Structures are given as C-alpha cells and as structure tokens.
Amino acid sequence: MPETKKKLAFFGKEIDVADVPIKKATEFFNEYELEDGSVLKVKCVATSMLRVEGQFAPDGRPIYIVYTSPAVNVLRATLSPVKH
C-alpha cells in the first residue's frame, strides 16, 4: 500500500504528513514482576507511522510521529475475583 498524504492538527497548527504503511515489524515483550507477586508481559505496538513532510532533525534524519497501543499479558496474578 502506498503512502497517503494528509494534514494533521499538531500543537494548534496543521502540518503536512505522509502516513507510511508498516511493511514489517519485530516486537518484543518486556516482563515485569511486581511487588505483589504478579508477573506481566508488556509491549508497545506501533499502529501508525506519520512522517512529517519537509521537517528534519538537526542530523538530517526525517521526523516521524508514531501512534502506539499497549499490549499487556498477565502471566501470573496474585489477586483473584471475589465471589459473592
């Protein structure tokens, strides 16, 4: 799928961006053990990549706005639902 050009409201202005499709992704979970004994796996999943048109970082690299969504997997929980 090709890039889609659009305008995005950003800090009170409209900027030109290109919605660049994700061709391939490699995502890893981070594992956290909490003080209550629970263990969670968490990763940040990129859902959209927007390249800001005509703007570059001081080193010349293009600037991207990345939309993400968290993915959480509870491996072990110390709390359970209370049955009434």
PyMOL commands that set and color helices and strands:
alter all, ss='L'
color gray80, all
select strands_A, chain A and resi 4-10+13-19+30-33+39-56+62-76
alter strands_A, ss='S'
color yellow, strands_A
deselect
rebuild
show_as cartoon
